C-alpha cells in the first residue's frame, strides 16, 4: 500500500498550456525572468543597485546628524 502511494506521489505529469499549443512564442533565456532590465541599459544596473542601498544605509546617519545639529549638540 505504501509503495502504491509513493508511486502515485512520485509520478510527474507533463502538460503544456493552451498558449504553447497554439504556437505563441515566448521570450526565453538569460535575464528574462526578472522584472528589471539588466543588459543594454543607459545607466549600468550596478550603479542603481548599490546607489539605492547606499542611500538607504546613509539616511539614518544623515537624519541623526540633522537632529543633533538642530538641538545644538554638534
For each residue, the residues with C-beta under 8 A, 3 or more apart:
1: 4 5
2: 5 6
3: 6 7
4: 1 7 8
5: 1 2 8 9
6: 2 3 9 10
7: 3 4 10 11
8: 4 5 11
9: 5 6
10: 6 7
11: 7 8
12:
13:
14:
15:
16: 20 21
17: 20 21
18: 21 22
19: 22 24 26
20: 16 17 24 26
21: 16 17 18
22: 18 19
23:
24: 19 20
25:
26: 19 20
27: 32
28: 32
29: 32
30:
31: 34 38 39
32: 27 28 29
33:
34: 31 38
35:
36: 45
37: 40 41 45
38: 31 34 41 45
39: 31
40: 37
41: 37 38 44 45
42:
43: 47 48
44: 41 47 48
45: 36 37 38 41 48 49
46: 49 50
47: 43 44 50 51
48: 43 44 45 51 52
49: 45 46 52 53
50: 46 47 53 54
51: 47 48 54 55
52: 48 49 55 56
53: 49 50 56 57
54: 50 51 57 58
55: 51 52 58 59
56: 52 53 59
57: 53 54 60 61
58: 54 55 61 62
59: 55 56 62 63
60: 57 63 64
61: 57 58 64 65
62: 58 59 65 66
63: 59 60 66 67
64: 60 61 67 68
65: 61 62 68 69 74
66: 62 63 69 70
67: 63 64 70 71
68: 64 65 71 73 74
69: 65 66 72 73 74
70: 66 67
71: 67 68
72: 69
73: 68 69
74: 65 68 69
